[in-house]
Amino acid sequence: VSDEELEQYYRDNEYRLTFPEQVRVRHILLTWKPLGTTDDRAAIREQMAPILERARDGEDFAQLARELSDDYATKRNGGDTGFFQRGQMAPAFEEVAFSLKPGEISGPVETSFGVHILRLEERKAPYLLPLDEIREKLRDHIREENMEAAVEREIDRLRQAGEVEILIALERPKDE
């Protein structure tokens, strides 16, 4: 694979070589009761109000999550979700997460899981992998694509050039 071919492939496939925007939030979740009524949901919304006030008054968000969140997957690490991109979380959660500024705390966000409040910790802009960092892996990838294409062409050529004679019918005649 020549350098020119490699660079052209890189230019033609920038969208495939770009990491999408990602965010990392902390959240506090109060879960809905499995068979909860409208009144139960209202009570959970009311329970979130003083937690939101404490967070916005400057209390340590991570500590609040450790103490108060119902999300056992993130509770131990202060509600930290880790980085995620669009399409990986509940739509309402994701919409708010991507709209926040670093350090900003959301209002209540309702999902099928319950009521959340989010704090944006970090945002990563879309990132095109530098060609110099992936040059040899990309060269290997192009070489593999070229080999697969060559094999497909040869299979097609052999099929067209070959003569097939059916000696035994694979289906029974309909009159039997």
N, C-alpha and C positions, 0 to 999 in steps of 0.2 A: 504494500500500500504506500503510494508516494505521499510526500508531504502535501502536495497540492490537493490530492484526493482527500486526504485527512482533513485539511482545512476547509475544503468545500463541504464535506459531510458535516463538520462542526457548524458551519454557517447555516446549512440547510436544516439542521436539527436542534437549533438553540432552544426551542420550546421544550424538547424532550430532555435537555441537559440543564434545565433550570429548576432549582428547588422552589416550590411555591412559598408565598408568604406564610409565616407561622407565628403563633402567639403562645405564650405561657401564662396561665392565670392561676391564681389561688381561688378557691371557692368554698363557701359554706353552704351546705344543703340541709334543709329540713324536709324529710320525705313525707309524701302523702301516706295516709293509712290505707292498707289494701282495699278495704271495703268502706272507705270514708265517705261521709255525707258532705253536702255543701257546707254545713256548719263546721265540720271537721277541717275542711280546707280553709275556711275563713279563720279558724283558730290558729292554723299553722302560719297563715299570712301574718296574723297579729303577733305570733311568737317571733317572727323574723324582724319586726319593726325595731325593737330595742337592740337587737344584734347589729342591725344596719347602723343605728345611731352610734353605738359604741365604736364600730369600725370607722365611721366617718369622723368621730371625735378624736381619732388618732391611736386607739388601742392597737396593739400588735395583731394584725390580721391573721397571721399564721397561728398565733396562740389561740385566738378565738376559734379558728377552724379546728384545732386539736381538741379544744374543750367542748365545742357545741355542734360540730357538723355530724350529720348522720351518714356521710359517705365514708364507709370503712376503707375503701381503696385509697383515698387520699388524706384521710384524717391524720394519720401518724406523721405525715410529712407536711403538715400545716396547710392542707387543702391544695397542694401543688399538683396540677394536672400534667405537668411536663409540656413540651412543645407539641402542638397539633396544627394541622392545616384544615382548610375548609373541607367539609364533607365528612369529618370524623366525629363530630359531636352532635347532640340534639340541635336542630335548627335554631331555636330561640336562644339557646346558650351560646352557640357559635356566633350568631348575629351580634349579640351584645359584646362578646369577647373581642371580636374584630373591630368594634366601634370605639372601644375604650382607648384612652391615652395611658402611657405607663404611669402607674401609681394611682390611677383613677379607680374609684369603687362604684360599681353599678347600683342601680335600684334593684328591687326584687325581680327575678326572672323565673317565670314558671315554665316547667317542662313536664313531661309525663312522670318524672321521678319525684318532683316536689318543687319547692321554692329555693332558689339559689341567690346568693349575692356573690359577685365576682370582683376581683382586684387584678388588673393587668400588671404582670410582673415584667414581661419582656416581649418585644416584637422583633421578628427577623423579616426583613424585606426579601422579596424574591431574589434569588442568587444564582447567577449563571456560573456553572463550574468552569474555572479557568482551563483553557486548552492545555497549558503547560503541566497542570496537575493530573490530567487524565489522558495525555497524549498516547502512552503505550497501551493502556486499557482500551481506548477508543480504536487504536490501530488494530488490536486483536479482534475487537468487535466487528469492524469493517471487513477484516480478512475472513472471519467466520461467515458473515453475511454473503460475501462474494463466493465462498466455497459452497454454501447452501444453494445459491442461485445457479452455480455451475453444475451441481449435481442435478438440480431440477431440469435444467436445459438438456443434460445428457439423458435423463430418464425420458423426457419428451421425445428426443431424437430417436432413441431406441424403440419407443412405442410406435412411432410413425414409420420407422424403417422395418420393423419386424413383421413377419407374416404369422398369423394365428390360424390354426386349423382345429376346429372343434371335433374331437373324435368321439366323445361321449357327451350326450346332451345333459345339461345340468338340470333341466326341467322335464317333467313327463309330458308327453303329448296330451292335449285336452280331451281326447276321445277315449282315454283309458279309464 
